[in-house]
């Protein structure tokens, strides 16, 4: 049974007559932990009785564990988790850049929603990253709850209230997101050449993610058959992840480009191909000698930054004339087509095309690899007619752009 005992204060090495009360209570393992600092005997006894009641109910947490520094527990939690390599890298980046500088030495019991939200709203990073930092902290604290270190996660289920400046910043970025008309996509694809240009064209007309596009193989080309409907497809099952590999304690082990399964079950999908793209990809696959459909000429996998610098920027942004020097041929100036266009923007382009041609949400979410929220995701499903209308619409967009450009072939 819980009890209280006096704790006399010491001044200049001598025990005084002044005292406080310390609560003693029986822990699940039979030991008798204590909690000091109570001004009265009754308060100490009540605290001890509450702890023993929590023990009997199976809800008790060790107060000593609750004093664990957040940084120490975060490292233990990270070492125990084994998600995809890219996910580990992203988590460590957020911890090192934003979370640990503030919360490294804070006891996990000392973290409150008010303090965490105020801290997130004061971060100088972009608003989405600030929210993701809070989410990561909440995941780590939920792990502390599961281990019996704290009774509850103060961040769980809370929704961040953004500042007015953050809301304006988010709105501005939404407006800046790019998409490209089909004639622009075709012009950039032609400038990039048949190999990299087909990579660009495929992204714009399938919405395949960057990492997914790098993992596509000739065997990814297949066929969908539903009743009297059949069409060529692109089967997405894995992706190439680019990340800094980390050890158990977060130490950097170097950059890697590695194949991983796609992140979600919705991402594993068959993308229906419009006729023009199916023909181009089939011809391309038949002539490929490498393992993957889209790769640098030297083999391996593209790094996102290298593809941007070597392909997207000169093809979309244009370039100045290059004079002939030793080891470098003369190159004429190239006019810009659409400055700032990226492969990510081309994925947005595909979904924009789907909206333009009226693709039903049940099919649009499936083809983009997104999880559709709400009850309609349970009750509505793509039909062959929906698929046929989508392919007809994408083919019409392509043919309309080719006609407007006066082209009969994408690459001469």
Backbone torsions as a table, in degrees:
resi	resn	phi	psi	omega
1	UNK	NA	141.4	-178.4
2	UNK	-63.6	148.4	176.9
3	UNK	-148.4	173.6	-179.6
4	UNK	-123.6	148.2	177.2
5	UNK	-137.6	151.0	-178.8
6	UNK	-75.9	145.3	174.0
7	UNK	-127.4	107.9	-176.9
8	UNK	-80.2	141.6	178.6
9	UNK	-78.4	148.9	-179.9
10	UNK	-116.2	132.0	179.0
11	UNK	-131.3	127.2	-179.0
12	UNK	54.1	37.0	178.2
13	UNK	80.4	2.5	-179.0
14	UNK	-119.3	140.6	178.3
15	UNK	-73.9	130.0	179.6
16	UNK	-97.8	179.7	177.6
17	UNK	-86.8	-7.5	179.5
18	UNK	-79.6	141.9	-176.7
19	UNK	-151.6	161.3	168.2
20	UNK	-123.7	-177.9	-177.8
21	UNK	-115.3	144.5	179.0
22	UNK	-118.0	132.3	179.1
23	UNK	-87.5	138.3	174.9
24	UNK	-122.1	137.6	-179.7
25	UNK	-150.3	159.2	-175.6
26	UNK	-90.4	124.2	-179.7
27	UNK	-87.1	167.4	-179.1
28	UNK	-57.4	-30.4	-178.0
29	UNK	-86.1	5.0	179.0
30	UNK	91.4	-7.2	178.1
31	UNK	-77.9	170.5	-178.4
32	UNK	-121.8	81.8	176.5
33	UNK	-64.7	166.6	-179.9
34	UNK	-136.9	159.0	175.4
35	UNK	-137.6	111.9	-176.6
36	UNK	-88.5	177.0	169.0
37	UNK	96.7	14.3	-179.6
38	UNK	-89.3	136.5	-177.6
39	UNK	-75.2	-23.8	-179.2
40	UNK	-130.4	157.5	178.7
41	UNK	-63.6	-40.3	-177.7
42	UNK	-62.8	-42.6	179.5
43	UNK	-63.3	-38.0	178.6
44	UNK	-65.7	-43.5	179.4
45	UNK	-64.7	-42.0	178.7
46	UNK	-60.8	-42.1	178.8
47	UNK	-61.4	-45.9	179.9
48	UNK	-61.8	-40.3	178.7
49	UNK	-65.4	-37.3	177.5
50	UNK	-64.1	-39.0	179.3
51	UNK	-66.1	-41.8	179.8
52	UNK	-68.3	-33.1	175.6
53	UNK	-65.1	-39.8	177.5
54	UNK	-65.6	-36.4	177.2
55	UNK	-62.3	-46.9	-178.9
56	UNK	-63.7	-32.7	-179.2
57	UNK	-85.0	-4.7	-178.8
58	UNK	77.0	21.4	-176.9
59	UNK	-111.5	4.5	-171.5
60	UNK	-76.2	139.9	174.0
61	UNK	-123.5	142.3	-177.8
62	UNK	-71.9	118.6	179.8
63	UNK	-57.0	-30.2	179.9
64	UNK	-66.7	-38.4	178.2
65	UNK	-67.0	-33.1	179.6
66	UNK	-66.7	-15.7	177.5
67	UNK	-86.4	-1.7	179.1
68	UNK	-58.1	134.7	178.7
69	UNK	-65.6	140.7	-178.8
70	UNK	-57.7	-40.3	-178.7
71	UNK	-61.6	-42.0	179.7
72	UNK	-64.8	-44.1	179.6
73	UNK	-68.6	-37.1	179.2
74	UNK	-60.4	-40.8	179.1
75	UNK	-67.8	-38.9	177.4
76	UNK	-65.7	-40.8	179.6
77	UNK	-64.9	-43.3	179.8
78	UNK	-63.5	-39.4	-179.4
79	UNK	-66.8	-26.7	-178.2
80	UNK	-83.7	-15.9	-177.4
81	UNK	-95.0	148.7	179.7
82	UNK	-139.4	60.9	174.7
83	UNK	-78.0	-169.0	179.2
84	UNK	-61.2	152.9	-176.7
85	UNK	-56.3	-41.0	-178.8
86	UNK	-64.8	-36.9	179.6
87	UNK	-65.1	-42.3	177.8
88	UNK	-59.7	-44.4	-179.8
89	UNK	-61.7	-44.4	-179.3
90	UNK	-63.4	-41.8	179.7
91	UNK	-63.2	-45.9	179.2
92	UNK	-63.2	-38.2	179.5
93	UNK	-61.0	-42.3	179.8
94	UNK	-70.9	-37.9	177.7
95	UNK	-62.8	-50.4	-174.6
96	UNK	-70.2	-38.5	-175.1
97	UNK	-80.9	-33.1	-170.7
98	UNK	-127.5	-47.0	-168.9
99	UNK	-77.4	-55.0	-174.2
100	UNK	-65.0	-35.8	176.5
101	UNK	-55.5	-28.5	179.2
102	UNK	-94.1	-44.0	-167.3
103	UNK	-109.9	5.5	-176.0
104	UNK	-47.9	-49.6	-172.1
105	UNK	-105.0	7.6	179.5
106	UNK	-78.6	128.9	175.2
107	UNK	-60.2	142.1	-176.5
108	UNK	-61.6	-27.7	178.2
109	UNK	-73.1	-15.2	-177.6
110	UNK	-91.6	0.6	-179.8
111	UNK	-87.5	128.3	178.1
112	UNK	-121.6	158.9	178.4
113	UNK	-63.7	-39.9	-178.5
114	UNK	-58.9	-49.6	-178.6
115	UNK	-65.7	-41.1	-178.2
116	UNK	-66.2	-41.3	-179.9
117	UNK	-66.8	-42.8	178.3
118	UNK	-61.3	-40.7	178.5
119	UNK	-63.5	-45.6	-179.3
120	UNK	-62.2	-39.6	-179.9
121	UNK	-69.6	-17.9	179.4
122	UNK	-95.7	-2.3	179.9
123	UNK	-67.6	147.1	-179.3
124	UNK	-90.8	-4.4	177.7
125	UNK	-75.5	176.9	179.3
126	UNK	-66.5	157.8	-171.6
127	UNK	-62.7	-37.9	-179.4
128	UNK	-64.5	-42.5	178.9
129	UNK	-62.6	-39.3	178.0
130	UNK	-59.9	-43.3	177.9
131	UNK	-65.0	-40.9	179.0
132	UNK	-64.5	-33.2	176.4
133	UNK	-64.2	-42.0	176.3
134	UNK	-62.8	-41.7	179.0
135	UNK	-61.2	-42.7	179.1
136	UNK	-64.3	-43.0	176.5
137	UNK	-58.8	-41.5	-179.9
138	UNK	-64.2	-40.1	177.7
139	UNK	-61.7	-41.9	-179.3
140	UNK	-66.8	-40.8	179.3
141	UNK	-70.5	-32.2	174.3
142	UNK	-63.1	-37.4	174.8
143	UNK	-61.6	-36.7	177.6
144	UNK	-66.4	-36.3	175.8
145	UNK	-64.3	-45.6	-178.5
146	UNK	-62.1	-29.9	-180.0
147	UNK	-87.4	-2.9	178.8
148	UNK	81.1	23.5	-179.0
149	UNK	-86.7	-34.9	176.6
150	UNK	-136.4	152.2	-176.0
151	UNK	-74.2	-26.3	-176.6
152	UNK	-154.6	155.3	177.2
153	UNK	-92.8	113.2	-177.2
154	UNK	-68.8	-13.6	-178.6
155	UNK	-98.9	-10.7	-173.0
156	UNK	-66.6	130.8	174.7
157	UNK	74.5	4.5	-179.4
158	UNK	-88.6	143.7	-179.8
159	UNK	-109.7	126.0	-175.4
160	UNK	-69.1	135.5	174.4
161	UNK	-95.1	111.2	-176.6
162	UNK	-79.5	152.7	174.8
163	UNK	-73.6	162.8	178.9
164	UNK	-61.6	-37.7	180.0
165	UNK	-65.3	-39.6	179.5
166	UNK	-65.2	-40.6	178.7
167	UNK	-63.7	-40.6	178.2
168	UNK	-65.5	-40.0	179.6
169	UNK	-64.0	-41.7	178.5
170	UNK	-63.5	-43.4	179.5
171	UNK	-62.6	-39.0	-179.7
172	UNK	-65.0	-40.5	179.7
173	UNK	-67.4	-35.5	177.9
174	UNK	-61.8	-39.3	-179.4
175	UNK	-69.0	-27.5	-176.3
176	UNK	-81.6	-10.5	-178.8
177	UNK	-64.1	133.1	-172.0
178	UNK	-98.6	156.4	165.9
179	UNK	-145.7	162.6	-174.7
180	UNK	-128.3	140.3	174.4
181	UNK	-68.6	160.1	-174.5
182	UNK	-62.8	-35.3	179.9
183	UNK	-67.2	-34.4	176.1
184	UNK	-66.4	-44.8	179.0
185	UNK	-58.5	-44.5	-178.5
186	UNK	-65.9	-39.7	179.9
187	UNK	-65.9	-41.4	178.6
188	UNK	-68.0	-39.7	178.9
189	UNK	-62.9	-41.8	178.8
190	UNK	-64.0	-42.5	-179.1
191	UNK	-64.2	-34.1	-178.3
192	UNK	-75.3	-19.8	-178.9
193	UNK	95.5	168.7	-172.3
194	UNK	-60.9	-35.9	-176.6
195	UNK	-76.8	-62.8	-178.8
196	UNK	-71.0	-29.6	178.8
197	UNK	-66.9	-37.3	177.3
198	UNK	-68.2	-32.7	174.5
199	UNK	-60.2	-46.0	179.1
200	UNK	-64.1	-46.6	-178.1
201	UNK	-63.5	-40.3	-180.0
202	UNK	-64.2	-41.2	179.4
203	UNK	-63.5	-42.8	-177.2
204	UNK	-69.7	-30.2	-175.6
205	UNK	-106.8	2.8	173.4
206	UNK	-126.4	-21.5	-178.1
207	UNK	74.3	17.8	-179.5
208	UNK	-65.5	139.1	179.2
209	UNK	-70.0	161.1	-177.1
210	UNK	-56.5	-54.8	-179.2
211	UNK	-62.3	-35.8	178.1
212	UNK	-65.1	-39.5	-178.0
213	UNK	-64.5	-34.2	-179.0
214	UNK	-71.3	-23.5	-177.2
215	UNK	-92.2	0.3	-179.3
216	UNK	-71.1	136.3	179.3
217	UNK	-120.9	166.1	172.8
218	UNK	-54.2	-34.4	179.0
219	UNK	-70.7	-9.8	176.9
220	UNK	-71.4	-20.1	178.6
221	UNK	-77.3	126.5	-178.4
222	UNK	-145.9	-154.0	-175.7
223	UNK	-146.8	142.3	174.9
224	UNK	-108.9	134.0	176.9
225	UNK	-130.8	122.2	177.1
226	UNK	-136.7	101.3	-177.0
227	UNK	64.1	-124.4	179.3
228	UNK	-91.0	5.6	179.8
229	UNK	-101.3	134.4	176.0
230	UNK	-145.6	144.6	177.9
231	UNK	-157.1	155.5	174.5
232	UNK	-69.0	150.4	-179.9
233	UNK	-136.4	164.9	173.9
234	UNK	-118.7	116.3	-174.1
235	UNK	-92.2	117.6	-178.0
236	UNK	-104.9	115.1	-179.1
237	UNK	-129.3	-18.3	-178.2
238	UNK	-146.7	172.3	179.4
239	UNK	-145.9	162.4	174.8
240	UNK	-97.9	120.0	-179.3
241	UNK	-102.4	136.1	177.9
242	UNK	-113.6	117.9	-176.2
243	UNK	-159.3	163.7	174.5
244	UNK	-87.4	114.2	-178.3
245	UNK	-67.4	139.8	-177.6
246	UNK	-121.7	148.7	173.3
247	UNK	-85.5	-179.6	-177.4
248	UNK	-57.9	-33.4	-178.7
249	UNK	-94.9	9.1	178.8
250	UNK	91.7	3.1	-179.2
251	UNK	-68.5	142.6	-178.3
252	UNK	-76.9	132.7	-179.5
253	UNK	-117.2	12.9	177.9
254	UNK	103.9	162.0	-179.5
255	UNK	-81.0	143.6	177.0
256	UNK	-135.6	153.1	168.7
257	UNK	-119.7	112.9	-170.3
258	UNK	-139.1	148.7	175.9
259	UNK	-77.6	135.3	176.8
260	UNK	-139.1	155.7	172.3
261	UNK	-62.6	153.5	176.8
262	UNK	-61.5	156.0	-167.5
263	UNK	-70.6	-39.7	-174.8
264	UNK	-125.4	163.7	178.5
265	UNK	-66.8	-28.9	177.7
266	UNK	-69.3	-28.8	-179.6
267	UNK	-70.7	-26.2	175.8
268	UNK	-78.9	108.3	-169.1
269	UNK	-156.1	165.4	170.7
270	UNK	-107.8	120.1	179.7
271	UNK	-95.0	121.8	178.8
272	UNK	-69.9	133.1	-176.0
273	UNK	-103.6	129.8	172.8
274	UNK	-64.9	154.6	-172.9
275	UNK	-53.5	-43.3	-176.3
276	UNK	-62.5	-41.4	-177.1
277	UNK	-74.1	-36.7	176.8
278	UNK	-60.4	-41.5	179.9
279	UNK	-64.8	-46.1	-179.1
280	UNK	-63.3	-43.3	-179.0
281	UNK	-68.5	-37.4	178.8
282	UNK	-64.7	-44.4	178.0
283	UNK	-63.7	-41.3	179.9
284	UNK	-64.0	-45.4	-178.7
285	UNK	-62.7	-36.2	-178.6
286	UNK	-66.4	-28.1	-177.7
287	UNK	-98.2	-1.6	-177.9
288	UNK	-79.3	140.1	176.4
289	UNK	-103.0	-22.0	-178.0
290	UNK	-84.0	178.0	-177.4
291	UNK	-77.1	-29.7	-173.1
292	UNK	-115.3	153.1	-177.7
293	UNK	-67.9	-39.8	-174.9
294	UNK	-125.1	113.4	-177.0
295	UNK	-152.8	159.5	174.0
296	UNK	-62.9	159.3	-177.8
297	UNK	-64.5	-23.0	179.1
298	UNK	-88.4	2.2	-179.4
299	UNK	92.3	179.6	-178.1
300	UNK	79.8	-150.5	-179.5
301	UNK	-124.1	147.8	173.5
302	UNK	-66.5	141.4	163.0
303	UNK	-91.6	143.2	-174.6
304	UNK	-55.9	-45.3	-178.2
305	UNK	-64.1	-39.7	179.5
306	UNK	-65.3	-42.0	178.8
307	UNK	-63.4	-39.6	178.7
308	UNK	-62.6	-47.0	-177.4
309	UNK	-70.1	-42.0	-172.6
310	UNK	-86.6	-26.0	-174.4
311	UNK	-118.4	-63.3	-170.6
312	UNK	-65.8	-44.3	-175.6
313	UNK	-66.5	-50.5	178.5
314	UNK	-66.7	-32.2	-177.2
315	UNK	-77.8	-37.7	-178.5
316	UNK	-90.6	-41.8	-174.9
317	UNK	-87.9	-18.3	-174.3
318	UNK	82.4	178.2	178.2
319	UNK	-155.4	159.3	177.2
320	UNK	-78.1	163.8	178.0
321	UNK	-64.7	144.1	179.7
322	UNK	-114.4	123.6	179.9
323	UNK	-80.1	156.4	-178.8
324	UNK	-75.8	128.3	173.8
325	UNK	-136.9	173.4	-178.7
326	UNK	-63.2	123.7	179.8
327	UNK	87.5	0.0	-179.8
328	UNK	-143.7	127.3	-178.0
329	UNK	-79.0	158.5	176.6
330	UNK	-70.4	138.3	180.0
331	UNK	-132.5	133.1	179.6
332	UNK	-74.2	163.1	176.4
333	UNK	-67.3	147.4	179.5
334	UNK	-123.7	126.4	-178.8
335	UNK	-73.2	146.4	177.6
336	UNK	-67.9	149.4	175.0
337	UNK	-105.8	-50.9	174.9
338	UNK	-154.9	101.3	-175.9
339	UNK	-65.7	140.3	174.8
340	UNK	85.0	-3.9	-178.3
341	UNK	-67.3	135.6	-179.1
342	UNK	-125.9	170.6	176.0
343	UNK	-66.4	-33.0	176.1
344	UNK	-64.3	-40.3	177.9
345	UNK	-65.7	-29.6	177.4
346	UNK	-70.6	-29.8	172.8
347	UNK	-66.6	-40.8	173.5
348	UNK	-60.6	-36.6	-179.8
349	UNK	-59.4	-43.6	-179.7
350	UNK	-61.2	-45.3	-179.6
351	UNK	-67.4	-31.4	175.2
352	UNK	-65.1	-42.0	175.2
353	UNK	-59.7	-42.4	-180.0
354	UNK	-60.2	-41.1	178.5
355	UNK	-67.3	-39.3	-178.8
356	UNK	-60.9	-39.9	-176.8
357	UNK	-94.4	6.1	172.7
358	UNK	75.7	34.5	177.4
359	UNK	-64.8	132.9	-179.0
360	UNK	-65.1	143.8	-178.0
361	UNK	-54.0	-38.4	-179.0
362	UNK	-56.8	-37.5	-179.8
363	UNK	-86.3	-38.0	-177.9
364	UNK	-61.2	-44.1	178.7
365	UNK	-64.5	-42.9	-179.2
366	UNK	-61.1	-48.2	-176.1
367	UNK	-67.9	-31.4	179.1
368	UNK	-82.1	-10.4	-178.5
369	UNK	76.6	28.0	-179.8
370	UNK	-103.0	150.3	172.7
371	UNK	-84.4	122.8	-179.2
372	UNK	-83.2	125.8	-178.8
373	UNK	-81.4	162.4	172.1
374	UNK	88.2	174.2	-176.1
375	UNK	-69.7	-23.9	-179.4
376	UNK	-64.1	-25.0	176.9
377	UNK	-65.3	-24.3	179.5
378	UNK	-85.4	-36.1	-170.9
379	UNK	-96.1	-22.3	-175.6
380	UNK	-109.2	140.8	-176.6
381	UNK	-140.0	150.7	177.9
382	UNK	-66.1	142.3	177.5
383	UNK	-114.9	162.5	176.9
384	UNK	-56.3	-37.7	179.4
385	UNK	-65.5	-38.7	176.0
386	UNK	-61.0	-44.0	-179.3
387	UNK	-64.1	-42.3	-179.9
388	UNK	-63.0	-43.8	-180.0
389	UNK	-63.9	-39.8	179.0
390	UNK	-62.7	-47.1	-178.5
391	UNK	-65.6	-38.8	176.6
392	UNK	-62.3	-40.6	-179.9
393	UNK	-65.5	-44.4	178.8
394	UNK	-65.7	-39.1	177.6
395	UNK	-63.8	-39.3	179.0
396	UNK	-65.3	-40.2	177.0
397	UNK	-60.3	-45.8	-179.7
398	UNK	-63.1	-49.4	-177.2
399	UNK	-65.1	-36.1	177.6
400	UNK	-63.6	-41.7	178.9
401	UNK	-68.2	-40.1	178.0
402	UNK	-62.2	-40.7	178.9
403	UNK	-65.4	-42.4	-179.9
404	UNK	-64.1	-34.5	179.3
405	UNK	-81.7	-13.6	-177.9
406	UNK	74.3	27.9	-178.4
407	UNK	-100.6	151.2	169.8
408	UNK	-112.7	-17.5	176.6
409	UNK	-138.5	148.5	178.1
410	UNK	-70.5	-44.1	179.3
411	UNK	-119.4	129.1	179.9
412	UNK	-72.7	NA	NA
